Amino acid sequence: PYKGKHLPDSVLETPDDKTVVFKFNQPRPDLPQALAMAGYSIVPEKQDTKEKYDKAPKALGPYKIAEYKPGKSMKLVKNDQWDPKTDAVRHQYVDGFNFTNTVSQASQTKRLVADQGEAKNAIQFTDSVDPAQMSDVISN
Protein backbone atom coordinates (compact mmCIF):
# COMPACT_ATOMS: atom_id res chain seq x y z
CA PRO A 1 0.00 0.00 0.00
CA TYR A 2 2.79 2.57 0.65
CA LYS A 3 5.37 1.29 -1.83
CA GLY A 4 7.44 4.10 -3.27
CA LYS A 5 5.89 6.85 -1.13
CA HIS A 6 8.53 9.49 -0.46
CA LEU A 7 9.07 11.32 2.78
CA PRO A 8 11.39 14.37 2.72
CA ASP A 9 14.57 12.31 3.03
CA SER A 10 13.36 8.72 2.88
CA VAL A 11 11.39 6.02 1.13
CA LEU A 12 8.75 4.00 2.95
CA GLU A 13 8.03 0.47 1.73
CA THR A 14 5.55 -2.19 2.85
CA PRO A 15 6.66 -5.51 1.37
CA ASP A 16 3.83 -7.34 3.18
CA ASP A 17 0.89 -6.60 5.49
CA LYS A 18 3.01 -6.72 8.66
CA THR A 19 6.26 -5.02 7.61
CA VAL A 20 7.23 -1.38 7.18
CA VAL A 21 10.70 -0.57 5.83
CA PHE A 22 12.16 2.93 6.19
CA LYS A 23 15.08 3.81 3.89
CA PHE A 24 16.81 7.08 4.81
CA ASN A 25 19.56 8.98 3.02
CA GLN A 26 21.39 9.29 6.36
CA PRO A 27 21.34 7.39 9.70
CA ARG A 28 18.31 8.02 11.94
CA PRO A 29 19.17 6.34 15.26
CA ASP A 30 16.32 8.19 17.01
CA LEU A 31 13.61 6.66 14.78
CA PRO A 32 12.29 4.15 17.38
CA GLN A 33 11.92 6.89 19.98
CA ALA A 34 10.39 9.32 17.47
CA LEU A 35 7.82 6.77 16.30
CA ALA A 36 6.88 5.98 19.90
CA MET A 37 5.81 9.60 20.44
CA ALA A 38 2.22 10.77 20.30
CA GLY A 39 1.16 11.58 16.77
CA TYR A 40 2.89 8.77 14.87
CA SER A 41 0.94 5.83 13.56
CA ILE A 42 0.77 3.50 10.59
CA VAL A 43 -2.42 4.14 8.63
CA PRO A 44 -3.70 2.02 5.74
CA GLU A 45 -3.49 3.97 2.47
CA LYS A 46 -7.25 3.72 1.87
CA GLN A 47 -7.89 5.46 5.21
CA ASP A 48 -5.19 8.13 4.84
CA THR A 49 -7.08 11.38 4.31
CA LYS A 50 -3.88 13.50 4.49
CA GLU A 51 -4.51 16.92 6.07
CA LYS A 52 -8.09 15.94 7.02
CA TYR A 53 -6.96 12.87 9.00
CA ASP A 54 -7.04 14.72 12.36
CA LYS A 55 -10.75 15.33 11.93
CA ALA A 56 -11.61 11.60 11.68
CA PRO A 57 -8.68 9.32 12.59
CA LYS A 58 -9.12 5.56 12.23
CA ALA A 59 -8.67 3.19 15.15
CA LEU A 60 -6.35 0.27 14.43
CA GLY A 61 -5.30 -0.58 17.96
CA PRO A 62 -6.89 -1.60 21.26
CA TYR A 63 -8.64 1.76 21.74
CA LYS A 64 -10.75 4.02 19.55
CA ILE A 65 -11.80 7.64 19.81
CA ALA A 66 -15.20 8.07 21.43
CA GLU A 67 -15.06 11.86 21.61
CA TYR A 68 -12.63 14.43 20.24
CA LYS A 69 -12.62 18.19 20.78
CA PRO A 70 -9.59 19.63 18.91
CA GLY A 71 -7.25 21.51 21.22
CA LYS A 72 -9.36 20.60 24.26
CA SER A 73 -9.88 16.91 24.95
CA MET A 74 -10.08 13.37 23.67
CA LYS A 75 -11.75 10.29 25.12
CA LEU A 76 -10.63 6.78 24.13
CA VAL A 77 -12.65 3.61 24.73
CA LYS A 78 -11.98 -0.05 24.00
CA ASN A 79 -11.96 -0.81 20.26
CA ASP A 80 -14.36 -3.73 19.75
CA GLN A 81 -12.85 -4.36 16.28
CA TRP A 82 -9.33 -4.89 17.66
CA ASP A 83 -8.02 -8.47 17.74
CA PRO A 84 -5.30 -9.21 20.33
CA LYS A 85 -4.27 -12.30 18.33
CA THR A 86 -2.95 -10.02 15.58
CA ASP A 87 -1.39 -7.43 17.92
CA ALA A 88 0.78 -9.12 20.55
CA VAL A 89 2.47 -5.86 21.63
CA ARG A 90 -0.54 -3.79 22.73
CA HIS A 91 -3.24 -4.63 25.30
CA GLN A 92 -6.60 -3.43 26.60
CA TYR A 93 -5.77 -3.04 30.28
CA VAL A 94 -8.28 -0.33 31.19
CA ASP A 95 -11.72 0.64 29.90
CA GLY A 96 -10.49 3.91 28.43
CA PHE A 97 -8.49 7.11 28.69
CA ASN A 98 -9.43 10.78 29.06
CA PHE A 99 -6.94 13.32 27.68
CA THR A 100 -7.22 17.00 28.55
CA ASN A 101 -5.21 19.61 26.64
CA THR A 102 -6.37 22.68 28.53
CA VAL A 103 -4.28 22.32 31.69
CA SER A 104 -1.40 24.79 31.99
CA GLN A 105 2.15 23.52 32.56
CA ALA A 106 2.24 25.04 36.07
CA SER A 107 -1.12 23.54 37.05
CA GLN A 108 -0.19 20.17 35.58
CA THR A 109 3.01 20.03 37.63
CA LYS A 110 1.13 20.97 40.82
CA ARG A 111 -1.48 18.26 40.18
CA LEU A 112 1.12 15.55 39.65
CA VAL A 113 3.09 16.55 42.76
CA ALA A 114 -0.11 16.62 44.86
CA ASP A 115 -0.91 13.04 43.71
CA GLN A 116 -4.55 13.26 44.84
CA GLY A 117 -8.00 12.75 43.32
CA GLU A 118 -7.98 12.35 39.53
CA ALA A 119 -4.26 13.23 39.51
CA LYS A 120 -3.57 9.95 41.35
CA ASN A 121 -3.79 8.15 37.98
CA ALA A 122 -2.68 11.04 35.76
CA ILE A 123 0.37 11.11 33.54
CA GLN A 124 2.22 13.96 31.91
CA PHE A 125 1.90 13.19 28.20
CA THR A 126 3.74 15.90 26.28
CA ASP A 127 4.69 18.82 28.54
CA SER A 128 7.74 19.07 30.77
CA VAL A 129 7.91 20.02 34.44
CA ASP A 130 7.14 23.68 35.08
CA PRO A 131 10.61 25.33 35.37
CA ALA A 132 9.45 27.49 38.29
CA GLN A 133 8.63 24.32 40.27
CA MET A 134 11.70 22.28 39.29
CA SER A 135 13.45 22.55 42.67
CA ASP A 136 10.26 21.47 44.49
CA VAL A 137 9.86 18.47 42.17
CA ILE A 138 13.47 17.40 42.62
CA SER A 139 13.36 17.74 46.41
CA ASN A 140 9.93 16.07 46.81
DSSP file with accessible surface (Angstrom, degrees, kcal/mol):
  #  RESIDUE AA STRUCTURE BP1 BP2  ACC     N-H-->O    O-->H-N    N-H-->O    O-->H-N    TCO  KAPPA ALPHA  PHI   PSI    X-CA   Y-CA   Z-CA
    1    1 A P              0   0   80      0, 0.0    16,-0.0     0, 0.0    12,-0.0   0.000 360.0 360.0 360.0 -32.9    0.0    0.0    0.0
    2    2 A Y    >   +     0   0   28     12,-0.1     3,-2.2     3,-0.1    10,-0.3   0.260 360.0 147.3-110.2  13.8    2.8    2.6    0.6
    3    3 A K  T 3  S+     0   0  133      1,-0.3    10,-0.2    11,-0.2     3,-0.1  -0.227  74.6   4.2 -54.4 130.1    5.4    1.3   -1.8
    4    4 A G  T 3  S+     0   0   42      8,-0.4    -1,-0.3     1,-0.3     2,-0.2   0.447  86.5 148.1  77.9  -0.6    7.4    4.1   -3.3
    5    5 A K  E <   -A   12   0A  78     -3,-2.2     7,-2.0     7,-0.8     2,-0.5  -0.494  39.6-140.1 -68.6 134.0    5.9    6.8   -1.1
    6    6 A H  E     -A   11   0A 145     -2,-0.2     5,-0.2     5,-0.2    -1,-0.1  -0.840  16.8-167.9-104.6 131.2    8.5    9.5   -0.5
    7    7 A L  E >   -A   10   0A  79      3,-1.9     3,-1.2    -2,-0.5     5,-0.0  -0.596  52.7 -83.1 -96.4 170.3    9.1   11.3    2.8
    8    8 A P  T 3  S+     0   0  138      0, 0.0    -2,-0.0     0, 0.0     3,-0.0   0.849 123.5   4.7 -47.8 -42.9   11.4   14.4    2.7
    9    9 A D  T 3  S+     0   0   40     17,-0.0    16,-1.8     2,-0.0     2,-0.3  -0.002 126.4  53.0-132.3  30.0   14.6   12.3    3.0
   10   10 A S  E <   -AB   7  24A   8     -3,-1.2    -3,-1.9    14,-0.2     2,-0.4  -0.956  63.6-126.7-154.5 172.0   13.4    8.7    2.9
   11   11 A V  E     -AB   6  23A  36     12,-2.2    12,-2.6    -2,-0.3     2,-0.5  -0.989  20.7-152.1-125.6 136.5   11.4    6.0    1.1
   12   12 A L  E     -AB   5  22A  22     -7,-2.0    -7,-0.8    -2,-0.4    -8,-0.4  -0.946  17.1-178.2-111.2 126.1    8.7    4.0    2.9
   13   13 A E  E     - B   0  21A  63      8,-2.8     8,-3.3    -2,-0.5   -10,-0.1  -0.944  20.2-164.2-125.4 147.9    8.0    0.5    1.7
   14   14 A T  E     +     0   0A  11     -2,-0.3   -11,-0.2     6,-0.2     6,-0.2  -0.785   9.7 176.9-128.1  87.8    5.6   -2.2    2.9
   15   15 A P  E    S+     0   0A  73      0, 0.0     2,-0.3     0, 0.0    -1,-0.1   0.750  73.0   1.3 -66.9 -21.4    6.7   -5.5    1.4
   16   16 A D  E >  S- B   0  19A  82      3,-0.6     3,-1.1    -3,-0.1    -3,-0.0  -0.903  90.1 -84.9-151.8-179.4    3.8   -7.3    3.2
   17   17 A D  T 3  S+     0   0  156     -2,-0.3     3,-0.0     1,-0.2    -3,-0.0   0.607 124.0  39.0 -69.6 -11.0    0.9   -6.6    5.5
   18   18 A K  T 3  S+     0   0  170      1,-0.0     2,-0.4     0, 0.0    -1,-0.2   0.277 102.2  78.9-123.0  11.2    3.0   -6.7    8.7
   19   19 A T  E <   -B   16   0A  53     -3,-1.1    -3,-0.6     2,-0.0     2,-0.4  -0.978  46.1-175.8-129.4 134.2    6.3   -5.0    7.6
   20   20 A V  E     -     0   0A  50     -2,-0.4     2,-0.5    -6,-0.2    -6,-0.2  -0.998  10.9-164.0-123.6 128.3    7.2   -1.4    7.2
   21   21 A V  E     -B   13   0A  47     -8,-3.3    -8,-2.8    -2,-0.4     2,-0.5  -0.963   1.7-161.6-117.1 123.1   10.7   -0.6    5.8
   22   22 A F  E     -B   12   0A  57     -2,-0.5     2,-0.5   -10,-0.2   -10,-0.2  -0.907   3.9-169.2-101.2 129.6   12.2    2.9    6.2
   23   23 A K  E     -B   11   0A 112    -12,-2.6   -12,-2.2    -2,-0.5     2,-0.3  -0.966  10.9-173.8-121.1 112.8   15.1    3.8    3.9
   24   24 A F  E     -B   10   0A  62     -2,-0.5   -14,-0.2   -14,-0.2     4,-0.1  -0.726  33.3-132.5-105.8 156.4   16.8    7.1    4.8
   25   25 A N  S    S+     0   0  121    -16,-1.8   -15,-0.1    -2,-0.3    -1,-0.1   0.487  97.1  22.1 -83.4  -4.0   19.6    9.0    3.0
   26   26 A Q  S    S-     0   0  101    -17,-0.3    -1,-0.1     2,-0.0    -2,-0.1  -0.972 103.8 -74.8-152.9 158.7   21.4    9.3    6.4
   27   27 A P        -     0   0  115      0, 0.0     3,-0.1     0, 0.0    -2,-0.1  -0.258  35.6-170.7 -58.2 141.2   21.3    7.4    9.7
   28   28 A R    >   +     0   0   86      1,-0.1     3,-1.9    -4,-0.1    -4,-0.0  -0.619  15.0 165.6-130.3  71.3   18.3    8.0   11.9
   29   29 A P  T 3  S+     0   0  112      0, 0.0     4,-0.3     0, 0.0    -1,-0.1   0.710  74.5  60.5 -65.7 -16.3   19.2    6.3   15.3
   30   30 A D  T 3> S+     0   0   94      1,-0.2     4,-2.8     2,-0.1     5,-0.2   0.417  72.8 104.2 -89.5   4.1   16.3    8.2   17.0
   31   31 A L  H <> S+     0   0   41     -3,-1.9     4,-2.9     1,-0.2     5,-0.3   0.910  76.8  51.2 -56.1 -47.5   13.6    6.7   14.8
   32   32 A P  H  > S+     0   0   86      0, 0.0     4,-1.0     0, 0.0    -1,-0.2   0.929 114.8  43.6 -58.1 -41.7   12.3    4.1   17.4
   33   33 A Q  H  > S+     0   0  126     -4,-0.3     4,-0.5     2,-0.2     3,-0.3   0.912 113.9  50.8 -68.5 -40.8   11.9    6.9   20.0
   34   34 A A  H >< S+     0   0   23     -4,-2.8     3,-1.2     1,-0.2    -1,-0.2   0.927 110.4  48.7 -62.5 -43.1   10.4    9.3   17.5
   35   35 A L  H 3< S+     0   0   65     -4,-2.9    -1,-0.2     1,-0.3    -2,-0.2   0.718 104.3  60.8 -72.4 -18.4    7.8    6.8   16.3
   36   36 A A  H 3< S+     0   0   88     -4,-1.0    -1,-0.3    -3,-0.3    -2,-0.2   0.602  88.0  98.8 -81.6  -9.1    6.9    6.0   19.9
   37   37 A M  S X< S-     0   0  119     -3,-1.2     3,-1.4    -4,-0.5    89,-0.1  -0.326  90.5 -85.7 -76.9 158.6    5.8    9.6   20.4
   38   38 A A  T 3  S+     0   0   56      1,-0.2    -1,-0.1    87,-0.2     3,-0.1  -0.339 112.4  39.1 -59.0 138.5    2.2   10.8   20.3
   39   39 A G  T 3  S+     0   0   85      1,-0.3     2,-0.5    -3,-0.1    -1,-0.2   0.309  88.0 104.6 104.6  -9.6    1.2   11.6   16.8
   40   40 A Y    <   +     0   0  132     -3,-1.4     2,-0.3    -5,-0.2    -1,-0.3  -0.901  38.5 142.3-108.2 133.4    2.9    8.8   14.9
   41   41 A S        -     0   0   87     -2,-0.5     2,-0.5    -3,-0.1    -5,-0.0  -0.976  50.0-111.7-162.0 151.6    0.9    5.8   13.6
   42   42 A I        -     0   0   91     -2,-0.3    18,-0.1   -22,-0.0    -2,-0.0  -0.779  37.7-172.0 -85.9 128.9    0.8    3.5   10.6
   43   43 A V        -     0   0   16     -2,-0.5     5,-0.1    17,-0.0    -2,-0.0  -0.986  28.0-111.6-125.8 130.0   -2.4    4.1    8.6
   44   44 A P    >>  -     0   0   52      0, 0.0     3,-1.6     0, 0.0     4,-0.7  -0.322  30.6-120.1 -57.8 141.2   -3.7    2.0    5.7
   45   45 A E  G >4 S+     0   0   76      1,-0.3     3,-1.2     2,-0.2   -43,-0.0   0.870 111.6  58.4 -54.3 -38.3   -3.5    4.0    2.5
   46   46 A K  G 34 S+     0   0  210      1,-0.3    -1,-0.3     3,-0.0    -3,-0.0   0.783 111.0  42.7 -63.8 -26.3   -7.3    3.7    1.9
   47   47 A Q  G <4 S+     0   0   69     -3,-1.6     2,-0.9     2,-0.0    -1,-0.3   0.431  85.1 109.7-100.5   0.1   -7.9    5.5    5.2
   48   48 A D    <<  +     0   0   48     -3,-1.2     3,-0.1    -4,-0.7    -3,-0.0  -0.662  36.6 173.2 -81.9 105.1   -5.2    8.1    4.8
   49   49 A T    >   -     0   0   65     -2,-0.9     3,-2.0     1,-0.3    -1,-0.1   0.092  29.8-146.6 -99.9  20.9   -7.1   11.4    4.3
   50   50 A K  G >  S+     0   0  108      1,-0.3     3,-1.9     2,-0.2    -1,-0.3  -0.233  77.3   7.8  54.9-122.7   -3.9   13.5    4.5
   51   51 A E  G 3  S+     0   0  175      1,-0.3     3,-0.4     2,-0.1    -1,-0.3   0.702 131.8  56.2 -64.8 -20.5   -4.5   16.9    6.1
   52   52 A K  G X> S+     0   0  151     -3,-2.0     3,-1.5     1,-0.2     4,-0.7   0.516  78.4  96.3 -87.9  -4.8   -8.1   15.9    7.0
   53   53 A Y  G X4 S+     0   0   38     -3,-1.9     3,-1.0     1,-0.3    -1,-0.2   0.854  74.7  61.4 -58.0 -37.5   -7.0   12.9    9.0
   54   54 A D  G 34 S+     0   0  113     -3,-0.4    -1,-0.3    -4,-0.3    -2,-0.1   0.777  98.5  58.5 -60.4 -25.4   -7.0   14.7   12.4
   55   55 A K  G <4 S+     0   0  175     -3,-1.5    -1,-0.2     1,-0.2    -2,-0.2   0.783 127.0  10.5 -77.4 -26.2  -10.8   15.3   11.9
   56   56 A A  S << S-     0   0   54     -3,-1.0    -1,-0.2    -4,-0.7    -2,-0.2  -0.411  78.8-176.1-151.3  68.0  -11.6   11.6   11.7
   57   57 A P        -     0   0   44      0, 0.0     2,-0.3     0, 0.0     8,-0.2  -0.320  24.8-122.0 -67.6 152.5   -8.7    9.3   12.6
   58   58 A K        -     0   0   97    -11,-0.1     2,-0.6     6,-0.1    -2,-0.0  -0.722  16.2-129.5 -95.6 144.7   -9.1    5.6   12.2
   59   59 A A        +     0   0   41     -2,-0.3     5,-0.1     1,-0.1    22,-0.0  -0.839  37.8 156.8 -97.6 118.1   -8.7    3.2   15.2
   60   60 A L        +     0   0   71     -2,-0.6    -1,-0.1     3,-0.2     4,-0.1   0.479  58.8  58.7-113.0 -10.8   -6.3    0.3   14.4
   61   61 A G  S    S-     0   0    6      2,-0.5    20,-0.1    21,-0.1    21,-0.1  -0.194 107.0 -67.1-108.4-160.1   -5.3   -0.6   18.0
   62   62 A P  S    S+     0   0   11      0, 0.0    17,-2.8     0, 0.0     2,-0.3   0.650 113.8  47.6 -70.6 -13.7   -6.9   -1.6   21.3
   63   63 A Y  E     -C   78   0B  32     15,-0.3    -2,-0.5    17,-0.0     2,-0.3  -0.918  63.9-163.7-128.8 153.0   -8.6    1.8   21.7
   64   64 A K  E     -C   77   0B  70     13,-3.0    13,-2.6    -2,-0.3     2,-0.5  -0.910  34.1 -94.7-130.3 160.3  -10.8    4.0   19.5
   65   65 A I  E     +C   76   0B  61     -2,-0.3    11,-0.2    11,-0.2     3,-0.1  -0.627  36.0 173.2 -78.8 122.6  -11.8    7.6   19.8
   66   66 A A  E    S+     0   0B  59      9,-3.1     2,-0.3    -2,-0.5    10,-0.2   0.757  74.1   7.5 -94.7 -32.3  -15.2    8.1   21.4
   67   67 A E  E     -C   75   0B  94      8,-1.5     8,-2.9     2,-0.0     2,-0.4  -0.980  63.3-175.3-153.2 136.5  -15.1   11.9   21.6
   68   68 A Y  E     +C   74   0B  86     -2,-0.3     6,-0.2     6,-0.2    -3,-0.0  -0.975   8.5 178.9-140.7 123.2  -12.6   14.4   20.2
   69   69 A K  E >>  -C   73   0B 104      4,-3.1     3,-2.7    -2,-0.4     4,-2.1  -0.935  38.6-122.0-120.8  99.9  -12.6   18.2   20.8
   70   70 A P  T 34 S+     0   0   94      0, 0.0     4,-0.1     0, 0.0    -2,-0.0  -0.133  92.3   3.4 -48.4 129.7   -9.6   19.6   18.9
   71   71 A G  T 34 S+     0   0   55      1,-0.1     3,-0.1     2,-0.0    29,-0.0   0.404 132.6  58.0  77.2  -3.1   -7.3   21.5   21.2
   72   72 A K  T <4 S-     0   0  129     -3,-2.7    29,-3.4     1,-0.3    30,-0.5   0.731 105.2 -26.3-121.9 -59.0   -9.4   20.6   24.3
   73   73 A S  E  <  -CD  69 100B  27     -4,-2.1    -4,-3.1    27,-0.2    -1,-0.3  -0.990  36.1-157.8-159.8 164.8   -9.9   16.9   24.9
   74   74 A M  E     -CD  68  99B  49     25,-2.1    25,-3.3    -2,-0.3     2,-0.5  -0.977   8.7-157.4-150.8 137.7  -10.1   13.4   23.7
   75   75 A K  E     -CD  67  98B  95     -8,-2.9    -9,-3.1    -2,-0.3    -8,-1.5  -0.979   9.4-163.8-118.9 126.2  -11.8   10.3   25.1
   76   76 A L  E     -CD  65  97B  30     21,-2.9    21,-1.8    -2,-0.5     2,-0.3  -0.885   8.3-179.1-108.3 141.7  -10.6    6.8   24.1
   77   77 A V  E     -CD  64  96B  42    -13,-2.6   -13,-3.0    -2,-0.4    19,-0.2  -0.857  44.1 -68.4-128.9 167.2  -12.7    3.6   24.7
   78   78 A K  E     -C   63   0B  83     17,-1.1     2,-0.8    -2,-0.3   -15,-0.3  -0.299  47.2-127.9 -57.6 136.7  -12.0   -0.1   24.0
   79   79 A N    >   -     0   0    9    -17,-2.8     3,-1.4     1,-0.1    -1,-0.1  -0.791  16.0-163.7 -89.3 110.5  -12.0   -0.8   20.3
   80   80 A D  T 3  S+     0   0  116     -2,-0.8    -1,-0.1     1,-0.3    -2,-0.1   0.616  88.0  58.4 -72.8  -9.9  -14.4   -3.7   19.7
   81   81 A Q  T 3  S+     0   0  158    -20,-0.1    -1,-0.3     2,-0.0     2,-0.3   0.497  82.8 105.8 -93.5  -5.8  -12.8   -4.4   16.3
   82   82 A W    <   -     0   0   30     -3,-1.4   -21,-0.1   -20,-0.1     3,-0.1  -0.559  56.9-155.3 -79.7 138.0   -9.3   -4.9   17.7
   83   83 A D    >   -     0   0   64     -2,-0.3     3,-1.8     1,-0.1     4,-0.3  -0.934   8.5-159.8-116.7 111.4   -8.0   -8.5   17.7
   84   84 A P  G >  S+     0   0   75      0, 0.0     3,-1.0     0, 0.0    -1,-0.1   0.762  89.5  69.1 -62.0 -21.4   -5.3   -9.2   20.3
   85   85 A K  G 3  S+     0   0  187      1,-0.2     3,-0.2    -3,-0.1    -3,-0.0   0.777 105.3  40.5 -67.5 -23.7   -4.3  -12.3   18.3
   86   86 A T  G <  S+     0   0   92     -3,-1.8    -1,-0.2     1,-0.2     2,-0.2   0.355 117.5  49.5-103.7   3.6   -2.9  -10.0   15.6
   87   87 A D    <   +     0   0   23     -3,-1.0     3,-0.3    -4,-0.3    -1,-0.2  -0.614  56.9 166.2-144.0  77.2   -1.4   -7.4   17.9
   88   88 A A  S    S+     0   0   87     -3,-0.2    -1,-0.1     1,-0.2    -3,-0.1   0.648  73.2  59.0 -71.9 -13.0    0.8   -9.1   20.5
   89   89 A V  S    S+     0   0  125      2,-0.0     2,-0.2    -5,-0.0    -1,-0.2   0.877  99.6  55.3 -86.1 -38.3    2.5   -5.9   21.6
   90   90 A R        -     0   0  110     -3,-0.3     2,-0.3    -6,-0.1    -3,-0.1  -0.611  64.3-169.6-101.1 159.0   -0.5   -3.8   22.7
   91   91 A H        -     0   0   89     -2,-0.2     2,-0.7     3,-0.0     3,-0.2  -0.916  29.9-124.1-140.1 164.4   -3.2   -4.6   25.3
   92   92 A Q        +     0   0   60     -2,-0.3   -14,-0.0     1,-0.2    -2,-0.0  -0.750  45.8 152.6-108.9  79.9   -6.6   -3.4   26.6
   93   93 A Y        +     0   0  182     -2,-0.7     2,-0.3     2,-0.0    -1,-0.2   0.863  62.1  29.6 -78.8 -38.4   -5.8   -3.0   30.3
   94   94 A V  S    S-     0   0   64     -3,-0.2     3,-0.1     1,-0.1    -1,-0.0  -0.774  82.6-111.8-120.1 166.8   -8.3   -0.3   31.2
   95   95 A D  S    S-     0   0  128     -2,-0.3   -17,-1.1     1,-0.2     2,-0.3   0.789  84.4 -46.1 -69.3 -27.9  -11.7    0.6   29.9
   96   96 A G  E     -D   77   0B  29    -19,-0.2     2,-0.3   -33,-0.1   -19,-0.2  -0.991  49.5-107.9 178.0-176.6  -10.5    3.9   28.4
   97   97 A F  E     -D   76   0B  88    -21,-1.8   -21,-2.9    -2,-0.3     2,-0.5  -0.989  12.4-152.8-137.6 144.8   -8.5    7.1   28.7
   98   98 A N  E     -D   75   0B 125     -2,-0.3     2,-0.4   -23,-0.2   -23,-0.2  -0.981  14.5-166.8-119.8 117.9   -9.4   10.8   29.1
   99   99 A F  E     -D   74   0B  44    -25,-3.3   -25,-2.1    -2,-0.5     2,-0.4  -0.893   1.4-167.5-105.5 134.0   -6.9   13.3   27.7
  100  100 A T  E     -D   73   0B  82     -2,-0.4     3,-0.3   -27,-0.2   -27,-0.2  -0.987  11.8-178.8-122.6 128.1   -7.2   17.0   28.6
  101  101 A N        +     0   0   97    -29,-3.4   -28,-0.2    -2,-0.4    -1,-0.1   0.292  69.6  77.2-104.8   7.6   -5.2   19.6   26.6
  102  102 A T        +     0   0   96    -30,-0.5     2,-0.5     2,-0.1    -1,-0.2   0.325  64.0 107.1-104.5   9.5   -6.4   22.7   28.5
  103  103 A V        -     0   0   27     -3,-0.3    -3,-0.0     1,-0.0     0, 0.0  -0.756  69.3-125.4 -91.4 129.1   -4.3   22.3   31.7
  104  104 A S     >  -     0   0   70     -2,-0.5     4,-2.9     1,-0.1     5,-0.2  -0.268  21.0-112.9 -68.8 159.2   -1.4   24.8   32.0
  105  105 A Q  H  > S+     0   0   55      1,-0.2     4,-2.2     2,-0.2    25,-0.4   0.910 117.8  49.1 -59.0 -43.1    2.1   23.5   32.6
  106  106 A A  H  > S+     0   0   33      2,-0.2     4,-2.2     1,-0.2    -1,-0.2   0.940 113.9  44.9 -64.4 -44.9    2.2   25.0   36.1
  107  107 A S  H  > S+     0   0   45      1,-0.2     4,-2.5     2,-0.2    -2,-0.2   0.906 111.2  53.9 -66.7 -39.4   -1.1   23.5   37.1
  108  108 A Q  H  X S+     0   0   35     -4,-2.9     4,-2.2     2,-0.2    -1,-0.2   0.925 108.8  48.5 -61.2 -44.6   -0.2   20.2   35.6
  109  109 A T  H  X S+     0   0    3     -4,-2.2     4,-2.4    -5,-0.2     5,-0.2   0.937 111.4  50.1 -62.4 -44.6    3.0   20.0   37.6
  110  110 A K  H  X S+     0   0  132     -4,-2.2     4,-2.4     1,-0.2    -1,-0.2   0.910 110.2  50.7 -60.6 -42.1    1.1   21.0   40.8
  111  111 A R  H  X>S+     0   0  125     -4,-2.5     4,-1.7     2,-0.2     5,-0.5   0.916 111.3  47.1 -62.5 -44.5   -1.5   18.3   40.2
  112  112 A L  H  <5S+     0   0   53     -4,-2.2    -1,-0.2     2,-0.2    -2,-0.2   0.906 113.1  48.3 -67.4 -38.6    1.1   15.5   39.6
  113  113 A V  H  <5S+     0   0   60     -4,-2.4    -2,-0.2     1,-0.2    -1,-0.2   0.916 109.2  53.5 -67.1 -40.1    3.1   16.5   42.8
  114  114 A A  H  <5S-     0   0   52     -4,-2.4    -1,-0.2    -5,-0.2    -2,-0.2   0.856  86.6-164.3 -63.4 -36.3   -0.1   16.6   44.9
  115  115 A D  T  <5 +     0   0   73     -4,-1.7     2,-0.3     1,-0.2    -3,-0.1   0.894  40.9 125.5  53.9  46.8   -0.9   13.0   43.7
  116  116 A Q    > < -     0   0  145     -5,-0.5     3,-1.5     0, 0.0     4,-0.3  -0.915  58.9 -10.2-132.6 161.0   -4.5   13.3   44.8
  117  117 A G  G >  S-     0   0   66     -2,-0.3     3,-1.6     1,-0.3     4,-0.3  -0.228 131.4  -7.5  55.6-136.0   -8.0   12.7   43.3
  118  118 A E  G >  S+     0   0  182      1,-0.3     3,-1.3     2,-0.2    -1,-0.3   0.799 131.5  67.1 -62.3 -27.4   -8.0   12.3   39.5
  119  119 A A  G X  S+     0   0   14     -3,-1.5     3,-1.1     1,-0.3    -1,-0.3   0.684  79.6  80.8 -68.7 -14.9   -4.3   13.2   39.5
  120  120 A K  G <  S+     0   0  118     -3,-1.6    -1,-0.3    -4,-0.3    -2,-0.2   0.845 106.7  27.9 -59.0 -33.6   -3.6   10.0   41.3
  121  121 A N  G <  S+     0   0  153     -3,-1.3    -1,-0.3    -4,-0.3    -2,-0.2   0.195 100.0 118.4-111.8  13.9   -3.8    8.2   38.0
  122  122 A A    <   -     0   0   48     -3,-1.1     2,-0.3    -4,-0.1    -3,-0.1  -0.438  42.9-162.9 -82.8 154.9   -2.7   11.0   35.8
  123  123 A I        -     0   0  125     -2,-0.1     2,-0.8     0, 0.0    -2,-0.1  -0.941  25.5-118.8-130.7 157.1    0.4   11.1   33.5
  124  124 A Q        -     0   0   59     -2,-0.3     5,-0.1     1,-0.2    -2,-0.0  -0.873  34.7-179.1 -95.1 111.6    2.2   14.0   31.9
  125  125 A F        -     0   0  116     -2,-0.8   -87,-0.2     3,-0.1    -1,-0.2   0.926  67.7 -11.1 -86.9 -46.3    1.9   13.2   28.2
  126  126 A T  S    S+     0   0  118      2,-0.1     2,-0.1   -89,-0.1    -2,-0.1   0.621 108.3  83.7-130.7 -22.3    3.7   15.9   26.3
  127  127 A D        -     0   0   67      1,-0.1     2,-0.2   -22,-0.0     3,-0.1  -0.432  65.6-130.1 -86.3 162.5    4.7   18.8   28.5
  128  128 A S        -     0   0   71      1,-0.1   -19,-0.1    -2,-0.1     2,-0.1  -0.514  43.0 -70.1-100.4 175.0    7.7   19.1   30.8
  129  129 A V        -     0   0   38     -2,-0.2    -1,-0.1     1,-0.1     5,-0.1  -0.393  60.0 -98.0 -63.2 140.5    7.9   20.0   34.4
  130  130 A D    >   -     0   0   25    -25,-0.4     3,-1.9     1,-0.2     4,-0.4  -0.439  30.4-138.8 -60.3 120.3    7.1   23.7   35.1
  131  131 A P  G >  S+     0   0   92      0, 0.0     3,-1.2     0, 0.0     4,-0.4   0.847 101.0  59.5 -54.0 -35.2   10.6   25.3   35.4
  132  132 A A  G 3  S+     0   0   84      1,-0.2     4,-0.2     2,-0.1     3,-0.1   0.725 111.2  41.3 -67.5 -19.7    9.4   27.5   38.3
  133  133 A Q  G <> S+     0   0   23     -3,-1.9     4,-2.3     1,-0.1    -1,-0.2   0.315  82.6 107.0-107.8   7.4    8.6   24.3   40.3
  134  134 A M  H <> S+     0   0   81     -3,-1.2     4,-2.6    -4,-0.4     5,-0.2   0.907  78.7  49.5 -57.0 -47.1   11.7   22.3   39.3
  135  135 A S  H  > S+     0   0   84     -4,-0.4     4,-2.1     1,-0.2    -1,-0.2   0.893 111.5  50.0 -63.6 -37.1   13.5   22.6   42.7
  136  136 A D  H  > S+     0   0   95     -3,-0.2     4,-1.4     2,-0.2    -1,-0.2   0.909 111.6  48.6 -64.9 -40.8   10.3   21.5   44.5
  137  137 A V  H  < S+     0   0   45     -4,-2.3    -2,-0.2     2,-0.2     3,-0.2   0.927 112.7  47.4 -65.6 -43.2    9.9   18.5   42.2
  138  138 A I  H  < S+     0   0  132     -4,-2.6    -1,-0.2     1,-0.2    -2,-0.2   0.907 116.4  43.4 -66.7 -38.7   13.5   17.4   42.6
  139  139 A S  H  <        0   0  100     -4,-2.1    -1,-0.2    -5,-0.2    -2,-0.2   0.670 360.0 360.0 -83.9 -14.4   13.4   17.7   46.4
  140  140 A N     <        0   0  144     -4,-1.4    -1,-0.2    -3,-0.2    -4,-0.0  -0.692 360.0 360.0-106.2 360.0    9.9   16.1   46.8
